[in-house]
């Protein structure tokens, strides 16, 4: 199987028609200047030098801002730059992210011309009130229309949603996931809202009008959403914003994050919590007091079973007085496990 590589090119706020309440794309992406074709070419060339092996599947991705809202001439310039690498066989495809209200027939025709394969839509919520409250500038009808057009025209559809938007509740976020599942995306990204400097949300936070989700609560809701999408075989390609110099611990020197459920290993917290639930669920089904549980998983899942800083091991011991024994087996499919109760307190009494 070919190893997949993505070459990320950030076009922060280039063409974006709205100033969303939570958004400062230059901080979120770490990109302080607008992208040129020369800079894009340099980024691609630098990445290609570091990718070894002929069995690589390489995709150029235009992230940030709203790619299809950029002036058409600029879109063509960046797409043409990326397309040259497809024509010479160095790159397989192109991916873009954009807004639901910036998709139409002519746009899709242009993207297809340059071999764009995947289009990710920044949906954030499917609740029209929450979208308006966040100053998104589009509604759910736009999301449905764009999603259908993208799929019907043969592109891979991706969705991005947010957790913890102003006035959004757990039920709202569950309903957003349900609505997105009906639109049949191939992939999804889930982002808990962080309060970033120089945004309208920072002002609301400072004025006491907005309270970000605590980390534990953000992990719990994201855990439910991940399970919902995974049950429908929708790939979860990211949970939580990527850690950068700017997106890091609030209060640290270069951090642009003021508050919110930031964690450098947010996805691991979510997936570890899911493994913990699975282990505890197995224990609770038994009519005996468990002393030791043995969990066998694929080596890729081992760290998540143990938990961040061995959190699951300690929680099982402190909450249930259960010892967790981890075993690894490459024959077990990633995400699957074999859970066995190896010792009970009954064993000791006998």
Long-range contacts (C-beta under 8 A, 24 or more apart in sequence): 2-55, 2-56, 2-57, 3-53, 3-55, 3-56, 3-57, 4-56, 4-57, 4-58, 4-59, 5-47, 5-51, 5-56, 5-57, 5-58, 5-59, 6-58, 6-59, 6-60, 6-61, 6-95, 7-43, 7-44, 7-47, 7-48, 7-58, 7-59, 7-60, 7-61, 7-91, 8-61, 8-63, 9-35, 9-40, 9-43, 9-44, 9-60, 9-61, 9-62, 9-63, 9-78, 9-82, 10-35, 10-63, 10-64, 10-65, 11-35, 11-62, 11-63, 11-64, 11-65, 11-67, 11-70, 11-78, 12-64, 12-65, 13-64, 13-65, 14-64, 14-65, 14-66, 14-70, 14-74, 15-65, 15-66, 15-67, 15-68, 15-69, 15-70, 15-71, 15-74, 16-65, 16-66, 16-69, 16-99, 17-66, 17-69, 17-99, 17-102, 17-137, 18-99, 18-135, 18-136, 18-137, 19-135, 19-200, 20-124, 20-134, 20-135, 20-136, 20-137, 21-133, 21-134, 21-135, 21-166, 21-199, 21-200, 21-201, 21-204, 22-134, 22-162, 22-165, 22-193, 22-194, 22-195, 22-196, 22-199, 22-200, 22-201, 23-196, 23-199, 24-196, 24-197, 24-198, 24-199, 24-256, 25-64, 25-65, 27-196, 27-197, 27-198, 27-246, 27-247, 27-256, 28-64, 28-196, 28-241, 28-246, 28-247, 28-256, 29-63, 29-64, 29-244, 30-244, 30-245, 30-246, 30-247, 31-64, 35-78, 37-77, 37-78, 37-80, 37-81, 40-78, 40-81, 40-82, 41-81, 44-81, 44-82, 44-85, 44-91, 48-85, 48-90, 57-92, 58-90, 58-91, 58-92, 59-91, 59-92, 59-93, 59-94, 59-95, 59-117, 59-118, 60-85, 60-91, 60-93, 60-94, 60-95, 61-94, 61-95, 61-96, 61-97, 62-94, 62-95, 62-96, 62-97, 63-97, 64-97, 66-97, 66-98, 66-99, 66-102, 66-122, 67-96, 67-97, 67-98, 68-96, 68-98, 68-99, 68-102, 68-103, 68-107, 68-111, 69-98, 69-99, 69-102, 72-110, 75-110, 76-110, 79-110, 79-111, 79-114, 79-116, 80-114, 82-114, 83-114, 83-115, 86-114, 86-115, 92-117, 93-117, 93-118, 95-119, 95-120, 96-120, 97-121, 97-122, 97-158, 97-160, 98-122, 99-137, 99-138, 100-138, 100-142, 100-143, 100-145, 100-146, 100-147, 101-137, 101-138, 101-142, 101-146, 103-145, 103-146, 103-149, 103-150, 104-149, 105-149, 108-149, 108-150, 108-153, 108-155, 111-155, 112-153, 112-154, 112-155, 116-155, 117-155, 117-156, 118-155, 118-156, 118-157, 118-158, 118-186, 118-187, 119-150, 119-155, 119-156, 119-157, 119-158, 120-158, 120-159, 120-160, 120-187, 120-189, 121-146, 121-147, 121-150, 121-157, 121-158, 121-159, 121-160, 122-160, 123-159, 123-160, 123-161, 123-176, 123-180, 124-160, 124-161, 124-162, 124-165, 125-161, 125-162, 125-165, 125-168, 125-172, 125-173, 125-176, 126-175, 126-176, 126-179, 126-180, 127-168, 127-172, 127-175, 127-176, 129-167, 130-165, 130-166, 130-167, 130-168, 130-172, 133-165, 133-166, 133-167, 134-165, 134-166, 135-200, 140-179, 143-183, 144-183, 147-183, 147-184, 147-185, 148-183, 151-184, 156-186, 156-187, 157-183, 157-184, 157-185, 157-186, 157-187, 158-185, 158-186, 158-187, 158-188, 158-189, 158-237, 159-183, 159-185, 159-187, 159-188, 159-189, 160-188, 160-189, 160-190, 160-191, 161-188, 161-189, 161-190, 161-191, 161-225, 162-190, 162-191, 162-192, 162-193, 163-190, 163-191, 163-192, 163-193, 163-213, 163-218, 163-221, 163-222, 163-225, 164-192, 164-193, 164-212, 164-213, 164-218, 164-260, 164-261, 165-193, 166-201, 166-204, 166-210, 170-221, 170-224, 173-221, 173-225, 174-224, 174-225, 174-228, 177-225, 177-228, 177-229, 178-228, 181-228, 181-229, 181-232, 181-234, 185-234, 186-234, 186-235, 187-234, 187-235, 187-236, 187-237, 188-229, 188-234, 188-235, 188-236, 188-237, 189-236, 189-237, 189-238, 189-239, 190-222, 190-225, 190-226, 190-236, 190-238, 190-239, 190-240, 191-238, 191-240, 191-241, 192-218, 192-222, 192-240, 192-260, 192-261, 192-266, 193-260, 194-241, 194-247, 194-257, 194-259, 194-260, 194-261, 194-262, 195-257, 195-258, 195-259, 195-260, 196-256, 196-257, 196-258, 197-256, 197-257, 197-258, 198-256, 202-258, 205-258, 205-259, 212-259, 212-260, 212-261, 213-260, 213-261, 214-261, 215-261, 215-262, 215-263, 215-269, 217-261, 218-261, 218-266, 219-261, 219-266, 219-269, 219-270, 219-273, 220-273, 222-266, 222-270, 223-270, 223-273, 223-274, 223-277, 226-270, 226-271, 226-274, 227-274, 230-335, 238-267, 239-266, 239-267, 239-270, 239-271, 240-266, 240-267, 240-270, 241-266, 265-308, 268-303, 268-304, 268-308, 269-308, 271-304, 272-304, 272-305, 272-306, 272-307, 272-308, 272-311, 272-312, 275-301, 275-304, 275-305, 275-307, 275-312, 275-337, 276-307, 276-312, 276-315, 276-316, 278-337, 278-339, 279-305, 279-312, 279-316, 279-324, 279-339, 280-316, 280-320, 282-339, 282-341, 283-320, 283-322, 283-341, 286-341, 286-344, 288-341, 288-344, 288-345, 288-346, 289-344, 289-345, 289-346, 290-320, 290-322, 290-341, 290-343, 290-344, 290-345, 291-321, 291-322, 291-323, 291-343, 291-344, 291-345, 291-347, 291-348, 292-322, 292-323, 292-324, 292-325, 292-341, 292-342, 292-343, 293-322, 293-323, 293-324, 293-325, 293-339, 293-340, 293-341, 293-342, 294-325, 294-326, 294-327, 294-339, 294-340, 294-341, 294-342, 295-324, 295-325, 295-326, 295-327, 295-337, 295-338, 295-339, 295-340, 296-326, 296-327, 296-328, 296-329, 296-332, 296-337, 296-338, 296-339, 296-340, 297-326, 297-327, 297-328, 297-329, 297-332, 297-336, 297-337, 297-338, 298-328, 298-329, 298-330, 298-332, 298-333, 298-334, 298-335, 298-336, 299-328, 299-330, 300-334, 301-334, 301-335, 301-337, 302-326, 302-328, 305-337
